[in-house]
Amino acid sequence: MKQREISEVARTAVAPVRAGTQAIPCASTVAMKSTQADRYRHRIDRAHAEAAKAKGYRKGRGTAEGPKGRFELTEQVAFDDGWGSGQTRFEDLVQRPTTVSEDQARSVLTFNESPDLGFDRSVNPYRGCEHGCTYCYARPTHTFMGLSAGLDFETKLFAKYDVARLLEDALRKPGYEVAPIALGTNTDPYQPIERELKLTSMILAVLDRCNHPVTIVTKSAGILRDVDRLTDMAKRGLVQVGLSITTLDSGLSRLMEPRCSTPERRLDAIGHLSKAGIPVRVMASPMIPGLNDCELESILSAARQRGARAASMIPLRLPLEVKDVFIDWLEANFPDRAKRIMKQVTSMHGGQIYRATFGDRMRGTGPLAHILRQRFEVACARNGLSEHLRPLETSLFSPPQRAGDQLSLL
C-alpha cells in the first residue's frame, strides 16, 4: 500500500486580498438601492468564525470531523474527563495533513444508465477530494470504506496509480463501442494532488493517442497545465470542458470550497481555454437559495464575457451524509439564515431535504425551483449561451496498441 503525507502548507494556496474588495451584488435588470444590495453581501462575522473554529473546523477545510458513516461499526465521541482532554487544541484546528493511499482498482471505466446524466461512462482517478466543497454530492462514497463523509473525505485520499494501463485495457476489449468518456463526475480530476501525481494527464495522453472523445468537469484552473494537449484534441473535435463556478464572491468561495481555485482564476481559465479553441460550458452549480442564487445572472454573464459557449445549472442536492455535513457547516458559518435557507431547499424537493427521483433530483420541483429555472433560461438567452455543446467526434477512434504490437503493419 503506497501512502505518504502531503504537507498542509504545500497544499494550501494563499490568494492575495486587495484592500477594499467587496462581494459582487446580485445582477438584476432593475438597479437595487445600496441598502438592498447589502443584504446579499456575504459578511464574515468574527464571532461566527470563532464559533465555527470551536466546533472543530480547521483552516482550509470545508467540514469538521463529519457524521458517522452508514457502514461504521463504532463511533468516537469527545468529552471532557476533568483533565482538559476535552478541550480543543489550536494545533488540532489548524493542522490535519492529507494522506494519499493506493486504490488498487481492477478496472477504471464505469458505466451508468441514469436518464439524468449526459454520459454513460466515466473515469475517476481519485477517491475523495481535497477541494473540500461542503456541498459535494460525492462525500457519501467515502462511507463505503468505513470513513467519514466529512473531514476524512477531504484528507484521506485514494489514487488509482495504474489508471492509464487499466484504461488502455478497457479500450482495447473486443466489441468496445466508442462514446465520450467523462472525467470529473465524482471527484475533481484537477484537485491539488494532481499537480504531483498527474494521473489525469496520463488519462488524457491515452485518449489523445487513440483519438477517443472526452468531457472534463472541474473547478480548478489547474486544467491549464494540459491546455496544449487539449487544444490539439479540440482541433479533432475530441474534447469539451465544463468549469464550475458557484459564486463570484471570493469570501464565500473560501468558506464553501476552501481549496478550489478562486472565482477569478476560474473565469481566467474559461478565457484561456476558449481562446485556445476548446469548447467550454460554465456550470453555475449548485444554486443555494438565500446564499448564492442571487449571483446566477452575474455568473453566466461573466463566463460568457470570457468565452463560455454553453451553461448549466443545478439546485443544491443533499443526498445521504451530505445533508448533515452541509447543515452543520451552514449553522456554524451562517447561523442568522441557516433555517431560512434550509426551508427554501426543502421546498425545491417536495418538502424533503432531498429526493432521488429521476428527472427531479437535478432540477428540483415547486415554485422556487421553477423560478430559478426560468431565471436561468432568460439569462442564457440574454447572453447567447446554449444548453448543449456540439457533439464530439467518435469516428476517429483506434484501439490502443500494446508494446510490440505489429497489427498496424498488416
C-alpha positions as CSV (number, residue, x, y, z in Angstrom):
1,M,0.0,0.0,0.0
2,K,1.6,3.3,-1.1
3,Q,1.0,6.0,1.4
4,R,2.6,9.3,2.0
5,E,1.8,12.5,3.8
6,I,1.4,15.7,1.9
7,S,2.3,18.9,3.6
8,E,-0.6,21.2,4.6
9,V,1.5,24.2,3.7
10,A,2.3,22.9,0.2
11,R,-1.3,22.2,-0.4
12,T,-2.9,25.5,0.7
13,A,-3.0,28.2,-1.9
14,V,-2.9,31.7,-0.4
15,A,-4.7,34.2,-2.6
16,P,-3.8,37.9,-2.3
17,V,-6.6,40.1,-0.8
18,R,-6.9,43.6,-2.2
19,A,-7.9,46.3,0.2
20,G,-11.5,47.4,-0.3
21,T,-12.6,44.4,-2.2
22,Q,-16.3,43.7,-1.9
23,A,-18.6,40.9,-2.8
24,I,-20.4,41.1,-6.1
25,P,-24.0,42.0,-5.7
26,C,-27.0,40.3,-7.3
27,A,-27.4,41.0,-11.0
28,S,-30.8,42.4,-12.0
29,T,-32.4,44.3,-14.8
30,V,-33.5,46.8,-12.2
31,A,-30.8,48.6,-10.2
32,M,-31.1,48.0,-6.5
33,K,-30.6,50.5,-3.8
34,S,-27.4,50.1,-1.8
35,T,-29.4,49.2,1.3
36,Q,-31.0,46.3,-0.6
37,A,-27.7,45.2,-2.2
38,D,-26.1,45.0,1.2
39,R,-28.4,42.0,2.0
40,Y,-26.5,39.9,-0.5
41,R,-23.0,40.7,0.6
42,H,-21.6,37.7,2.4
43,R,-20.2,39.3,5.6
44,I,-17.8,37.1,7.6
45,D,-18.7,37.8,11.2
46,R,-15.7,37.3,13.5
47,A,-18.0,35.9,16.2
48,H,-19.4,33.4,13.7
49,A,-15.9,32.5,12.6
50,E,-14.8,31.8,16.2
51,A,-17.9,29.7,16.8
52,A,-17.1,27.6,13.7
53,K,-13.5,27.2,14.9
54,A,-14.7,26.0,18.3
55,K,-16.9,23.3,16.6
56,G,-13.8,21.8,15.1
57,Y,-13.5,23.5,11.7
58,R,-9.8,23.6,10.6
59,K,-8.2,26.2,8.5
60,G,-8.5,25.4,4.8
61,R,-11.1,22.6,5.4
62,G,-14.7,22.6,4.4
63,T,-16.1,20.5,7.3
64,A,-15.5,19.3,10.8
65,E,-15.0,15.6,11.5
66,G,-18.3,14.9,9.9
67,P,-21.1,12.5,10.8
68,K,-20.7,8.8,11.4
69,G,-20.9,6.9,8.2
70,R,-23.6,4.4,7.4
71,F,-21.2,1.4,7.5
72,E,-19.1,2.3,10.5
73,L,-19.4,-0.1,13.5
74,T,-18.0,2.3,16.1
75,E,-18.2,6.0,16.8
76,Q,-15.9,8.2,18.8
77,V,-17.3,11.0,21.0
78,A,-15.1,13.6,22.5
79,F,-15.9,14.6,26.2
80,D,-14.1,16.4,29.0
81,D,-13.0,14.0,31.7
82,G,-11.9,16.8,34.1
83,W,-8.2,16.8,32.9
84,G,-8.7,19.1,30.0
85,S,-8.7,16.3,27.4
86,G,-12.0,17.6,26.0
87,Q,-10.6,21.0,25.2
88,T,-10.0,21.8,21.6
89,R,-6.3,22.4,20.9
90,F,-5.3,25.2,18.5
91,E,-2.9,22.9,16.6
92,D,-5.7,20.4,16.1
93,L,-7.8,23.1,14.5
94,V,-5.1,24.2,12.1
95,Q,-3.4,21.0,11.1
96,R,-4.8,17.9,9.5
97,P,-2.4,16.5,7.0
98,T,-3.6,15.0,3.7
99,T,-2.7,11.3,3.1
100,V,-2.8,9.6,-0.3
101,S,-3.1,5.8,-0.5
102,E,-3.2,3.5,-3.5
103,D,-6.6,2.5,-4.8
104,Q,-6.0,-1.0,-6.2
105,A,-8.8,-1.0,-8.7
106,R,-9.2,-3.8,-11.2
107,S,-11.0,-1.6,-13.7
108,V,-11.4,2.2,-14.1
109,L,-14.1,2.6,-16.7
110,T,-17.5,2.8,-15.0
111,F,-20.8,2.7,-16.9
112,N,-24.2,4.0,-15.9
113,E,-27.8,4.1,-17.3
114,S,-29.1,7.2,-15.5
115,P,-31.5,9.3,-17.6
116,D,-30.4,12.4,-15.7
117,L,-26.8,12.2,-16.9
118,G,-25.5,13.2,-20.3
119,F,-22.9,10.5,-20.4
120,D,-22.9,6.7,-20.0
121,R,-19.3,6.1,-18.9
122,S,-16.7,7.8,-16.7
123,V,-13.2,7.5,-15.2
124,N,-12.3,8.9,-11.8
125,P,-8.6,8.7,-11.0
126,Y,-9.1,9.8,-7.3
127,R,-11.4,8.9,-4.4
128,G,-12.0,11.8,-2.1
129,C,-11.3,15.4,-2.9
130,E,-9.1,17.9,-1.2
131,H,-11.1,20.9,-2.5
132,G,-13.3,20.4,0.5
133,C,-16.6,21.7,-1.0
134,T,-19.1,21.5,1.8
135,Y,-22.0,20.7,-0.6
136,C,-20.2,17.9,-2.6
137,Y,-22.6,15.1,-3.5
138,A,-19.7,12.7,-3.7
139,R,-18.9,12.7,0.0
140,P,-21.1,9.6,0.8
141,T,-18.8,7.5,-1.4
142,H,-16.2,7.5,1.4
143,T,-18.5,5.8,3.8
144,F,-18.3,2.6,1.8
145,M,-14.7,2.3,3.1
146,G,-15.6,2.9,6.7
147,L,-14.5,6.6,6.5
148,S,-16.5,9.7,7.2
149,A,-18.1,11.9,4.6
150,G,-16.7,14.9,6.5
151,L,-13.0,15.5,7.1
152,D,-11.9,12.0,6.0
153,F,-13.3,12.7,2.5
154,E,-11.0,15.8,2.3
155,T,-7.9,14.4,3.9
156,K,-7.8,10.6,3.3
157,L,-7.5,10.4,-0.4
158,F,-7.0,7.3,-2.7
159,A,-5.3,7.4,-6.1
160,K,-5.5,4.8,-8.9
161,Y,-1.8,4.9,-9.9
162,D,-2.4,2.3,-12.6
163,V,-5.3,4.2,-14.2
164,A,-3.6,4.7,-17.6
165,R,-2.9,0.9,-18.1
166,L,-6.3,-0.1,-16.9
167,L,-8.0,2.4,-19.2
168,E,-6.0,1.1,-22.2
169,D,-7.1,-2.5,-21.3
170,A,-10.7,-1.4,-21.3
171,L,-10.5,0.5,-24.6
172,R,-8.9,-2.5,-26.5
173,K,-11.5,-5.0,-25.5
174,P,-13.3,-6.6,-28.4
175,G,-16.7,-5.1,-29.1
176,Y,-15.9,-1.8,-27.3
177,E,-18.2,0.9,-28.7
178,V,-17.0,4.5,-28.6
179,A,-18.8,7.3,-26.7
180,P,-17.3,10.2,-24.8
181,I,-15.7,9.4,-21.5
182,A,-16.5,11.8,-18.7
183,L,-13.7,12.9,-16.3
184,G,-14.7,14.6,-13.0
185,T,-18.1,13.1,-12.5
186,N,-17.4,12.1,-8.9
187,T,-14.3,14.0,-7.6
188,D,-12.3,16.7,-9.3
189,P,-9.7,15.4,-11.7
190,Y,-7.6,18.6,-11.1
191,Q,-7.7,18.7,-7.3
192,P,-4.4,19.7,-5.7
193,I,-2.7,16.3,-5.7
194,E,-3.0,16.2,-9.5
195,R,0.0,18.6,-9.6
196,E,2.2,15.9,-8.2
197,L,0.6,12.6,-9.4
198,K,-0.6,13.8,-12.9
199,L,-3.0,10.9,-13.3
200,T,-5.5,13.0,-15.2
201,S,-2.7,14.0,-17.6
202,M,-1.9,10.3,-18.1
203,I,-5.6,9.6,-18.9
204,L,-5.6,12.4,-21.5
205,A,-2.4,11.0,-23.0
206,V,-4.1,7.6,-23.6
207,L,-7.3,9.2,-25.1
208,D,-5.2,11.5,-27.3
209,R,-3.2,8.7,-28.8
210,C,-6.3,6.7,-29.7
211,N,-8.5,9.6,-30.7
212,H,-11.1,9.0,-28.1
213,P,-13.6,11.8,-27.1
214,V,-13.6,13.1,-23.6
215,T,-15.6,15.6,-21.5
216,I,-14.0,17.2,-18.4
217,V,-15.7,18.8,-15.4
218,T,-13.6,20.7,-12.9
219,K,-13.5,23.8,-10.8
220,S,-9.7,24.2,-10.9
221,A,-7.6,26.4,-13.0
222,G,-5.1,23.6,-12.9
223,I,-6.6,22.3,-16.1
224,L,-4.5,24.9,-17.9
225,R,-1.5,22.7,-17.4
226,D,-2.9,20.4,-20.1
227,V,-4.0,23.2,-22.4
228,D,-1.6,22.2,-25.2
229,R,-2.9,18.7,-25.4
230,L,-6.5,19.8,-25.0
231,T,-6.0,22.3,-27.8
232,D,-4.8,19.6,-30.1
233,M,-7.6,17.3,-29.2
234,A,-10.2,20.1,-29.7
235,K,-9.0,20.6,-33.3
236,R,-10.1,17.0,-33.9
237,G,-13.4,17.5,-32.1
238,L,-12.4,15.3,-29.2
239,V,-12.9,17.4,-26.0
240,Q,-15.3,19.6,-24.1
241,V,-14.7,21.3,-20.7
242,G,-17.2,22.2,-18.0
243,L,-16.0,24.7,-15.5
244,S,-18.0,25.0,-12.3
245,I,-18.4,28.5,-10.8
246,T,-20.6,28.6,-7.7
247,T,-20.1,32.2,-6.6
248,L,-18.1,35.3,-7.7
249,D,-17.6,36.3,-4.1
250,S,-14.1,35.1,-3.1
251,G,-15.0,35.3,0.6
252,L,-18.0,33.0,0.2
253,S,-15.9,30.7,-2.0
254,R,-13.2,30.3,0.7
255,L,-15.9,29.1,3.1
256,M,-17.8,26.8,0.8
257,E,-14.9,25.4,-1.3
258,P,-11.8,26.3,0.6
259,R,-9.1,24.7,-1.6
260,C,-10.6,25.4,-5.0
261,S,-9.2,28.0,-7.4
262,T,-10.6,31.4,-6.7
263,P,-13.6,32.5,-8.8
264,E,-11.5,35.0,-10.8
265,R,-8.9,32.3,-11.6
266,R,-11.7,30.0,-12.9
267,L,-13.0,32.8,-15.1
268,D,-9.5,33.3,-16.4
269,A,-9.3,29.6,-17.1
270,I,-12.5,29.8,-19.2
271,G,-10.9,32.7,-21.1
272,H,-7.7,30.8,-21.8
273,L,-9.5,27.6,-22.8
274,S,-11.9,29.5,-25.1
275,K,-9.1,31.4,-26.8
276,A,-7.3,28.0,-27.4
277,G,-10.4,26.8,-29.3
278,I,-11.6,24.5,-26.6
279,P,-15.5,24.4,-26.1
280,V,-16.3,25.5,-22.6
281,R,-19.5,25.2,-20.6
282,V,-20.0,27.3,-17.4
283,M,-21.7,25.2,-14.6
284,A,-23.5,27.5,-12.1
285,S,-23.9,24.8,-9.6
286,P,-25.1,24.2,-7.0
287,M,-27.5,27.1,-6.6
288,I,-28.4,27.6,-2.9
289,P,-31.4,29.7,-2.3
290,G,-30.7,32.6,0.1
291,L,-26.9,32.1,-0.2
292,N,-25.6,32.3,-3.8
293,D,-28.7,32.1,-6.0
294,C,-28.7,35.9,-6.4
295,E,-25.5,35.6,-8.3
296,L,-26.8,33.3,-11.0
297,E,-27.2,36.0,-13.7
298,S,-23.8,37.5,-12.8
299,I,-22.0,34.2,-13.1
300,L,-23.5,33.4,-16.5
301,S,-22.7,36.9,-17.8
302,A,-19.1,36.9,-16.5
303,A,-18.5,33.5,-18.0
304,R,-19.9,34.5,-21.4
305,Q,-17.7,37.5,-21.5
306,R,-14.7,35.2,-21.1
307,G,-15.8,32.9,-23.9
308,A,-18.1,30.2,-22.5
309,R,-20.4,28.8,-25.2
310,A,-22.9,26.9,-23.1
311,A,-24.2,26.8,-19.5
312,S,-25.9,24.5,-17.0
313,M,-27.4,25.0,-13.5
314,I,-28.4,22.5,-10.8
315,P,-30.1,23.4,-7.5
316,L,-28.5,22.2,-4.3
317,R,-28.6,18.4,-3.7
318,L,-28.0,16.9,-0.3
319,P,-28.0,13.1,-0.5
320,L,-27.3,10.9,2.5
321,E,-24.5,12.2,4.7
322,V,-24.1,15.4,2.7
323,K,-27.2,16.6,4.5
324,D,-25.5,16.5,7.9
325,V,-22.2,17.9,6.6
326,F,-23.9,20.9,4.9
327,I,-26.4,21.8,7.7
328,D,-23.6,21.7,10.3
329,W,-21.5,24.0,8.1
330,L,-24.4,26.3,7.4
331,E,-25.3,26.7,11.1
332,A,-21.7,27.3,12.0
333,N,-21.0,29.9,9.4
334,F,-24.4,31.5,8.7
335,P,-26.5,31.0,11.8
336,D,-28.6,34.0,11.1
337,R,-30.1,32.5,8.0
338,A,-29.5,28.8,8.2
339,K,-33.1,27.8,9.0
340,R,-34.5,30.0,6.2
341,I,-32.1,28.6,3.7
342,M,-32.9,25.0,4.6
343,K,-36.6,25.8,4.4
344,Q,-36.2,27.0,0.8
345,V,-34.0,24.0,0.0
346,T,-36.7,21.6,1.1
347,S,-39.3,23.5,-0.8
348,M,-37.4,22.6,-4.0
349,H,-37.5,18.9,-3.2
350,G,-41.2,18.2,-2.4
351,G,-40.9,19.2,1.3
352,Q,-37.9,16.8,1.9
353,I,-34.3,17.7,2.2
354,Y,-33.5,15.6,-0.9
355,R,-35.5,13.3,-3.2
356,A,-33.6,11.0,-5.5
357,T,-36.4,10.7,-8.1
358,F,-35.1,10.6,-11.7
359,G,-36.0,13.7,-13.6
360,D,-36.5,15.8,-10.4
361,R,-33.3,15.4,-8.5
362,M,-31.2,17.5,-10.8
363,R,-33.9,20.2,-11.5
364,G,-36.0,20.4,-8.3
365,T,-39.7,20.9,-8.0
366,G,-42.1,23.5,-6.8
367,P,-42.4,27.3,-7.4
368,L,-38.9,28.2,-6.2
369,A,-37.2,25.7,-8.5
370,H,-39.4,26.8,-11.4
371,I,-38.5,30.5,-10.9
372,L,-34.8,29.5,-10.6
373,R,-35.1,27.6,-13.9
374,Q,-36.8,30.5,-15.6
375,R,-34.2,32.9,-14.5
376,F,-31.5,30.6,-15.8
377,E,-33.2,30.3,-19.2
378,V,-33.7,34.0,-19.5
379,A,-30.1,34.8,-18.6
380,C,-28.8,32.2,-21.1
381,A,-30.9,33.7,-23.9
382,R,-29.7,37.2,-23.0
383,N,-26.1,36.1,-23.0
384,G,-26.3,33.8,-26.0
385,L,-25.5,30.7,-24.0
386,S,-26.8,27.4,-25.3
387,E,-27.7,24.3,-23.2
388,H,-25.6,21.9,-25.2
389,L,-22.2,22.0,-26.9
390,R,-21.7,20.3,-30.3
391,P,-21.4,16.5,-30.2
392,L,-17.9,15.1,-30.1
393,E,-16.2,13.1,-32.8
394,T,-16.3,9.4,-32.4
395,S,-15.3,8.1,-35.9
396,L,-11.5,8.7,-35.4
397,F,-11.1,6.1,-32.6
398,S,-8.5,3.4,-32.9
399,P,-7.9,0.9,-30.0
400,P,-4.6,1.5,-28.2
401,Q,-1.8,-0.9,-29.2
402,R,0.3,-3.0,-26.8
403,A,4.0,-2.6,-26.9
404,G,5.4,-4.6,-29.8
405,D,2.0,-5.0,-31.5
406,Q,2.6,-5.3,-35.2
407,L,-1.1,-5.4,-36.4
408,S,-0.9,-1.9,-37.7
409,L,1.6,-3.0,-40.4
410,L,-0.8,-5.5,-42.0
